Amino acid sequence: MTSVKRLLPLAAMEKILKKCGAERVSDKAKIALKNIIEDKADEIAINAVRLAKHAGRKTIKSGDIKLATKTN
């Protein structure tokens, strides 16, 4: 696996937490959620690529993503 620049903004993490009822969100909480979501996304992406390759495709399809989430 290659090192990928992290993509999710902290502002999005705050929006998610506030949408779920948080009144205030610490910077450490935003960073923790960001890291967990990005790690999980990496796992799903790796499994989706594996599934597409197994099916003889180069293109990742939504079904690969959905199936990859069930294998974790």
C-alpha positions in Angstrom: 0.0 0.0 0.0 1.3 3.4 -0.9 1.2 6.4 1.4 -1.8 8.6 0.4 -2.2 12.2 1.4 -5.2 12.5 3.8 -8.1 14.1 2.1 -10.9 14.7 4.6 -11.1 18.2 6.1 -11.6 18.7 9.8 -14.5 21.0 9.2 -16.4 18.0 7.7 -15.7 16.0 10.9 -17.2 18.8 13.0 -20.3 19.0 10.8 -20.8 15.2 11.2 -20.5 15.4 14.9 -22.7 18.4 15.3 -25.3 16.8 13.0 -25.3 13.9 15.4 -26.1 16.3 18.3 -22.7 17.6 19.6 -22.9 21.2 20.8 -19.1 21.6 20.8 -16.3 19.6 19.3 -12.6 19.6 20.3 -9.9 19.6 17.8 -8.6 16.3 19.1 -12.1 14.8 18.6 -12.2 16.0 15.0 -8.7 14.6 14.3 -9.6 11.2 15.9 -12.8 10.9 13.8 -10.9 11.9 10.7 -8.2 9.3 11.3 -10.7 6.5 11.9 -12.8 7.3 8.9 -9.8 7.6 6.6 -8.3 4.3 7.9 -11.6 2.6 7.3 -11.9 4.1 3.8 -8.4 2.8 3.0 -9.4 -0.7 4.1 -12.6 -0.6 2.0 -10.8 0.8 -1.0 -8.1 -1.9 -0.9 -10.8 -4.6 -0.7 -12.8 -3.0 -3.5 -9.7 -3.0 -5.8 -9.1 -6.6 -4.9 -12.6 -7.5 -5.8 -12.5 -5.7 -9.1 -9.2 -7.3 -10.1 -10.6 -10.7 -9.1 -13.5 -10.0 -11.5 -11.1 -9.1 -14.2 -11.9 -5.4 -14.2 -9.8 -2.3 -13.9 -12.8 -0.2 -13.0 -14.0 -0.1 -9.4 -17.8 -0.2 -9.4 -20.3 0.8 -6.6 -21.0 -2.9 -6.1 -17.3 -3.5 -5.3 -17.5 -0.8 -2.6 -20.7 -2.2 -1.2 -19.3 -5.7 -1.1 -16.0 -4.5 0.4 -17.8 -2.9 3.3 -19.4 -6.3 4.1 -16.0 -8.1 4.1 -14.7 -5.8 6.9 
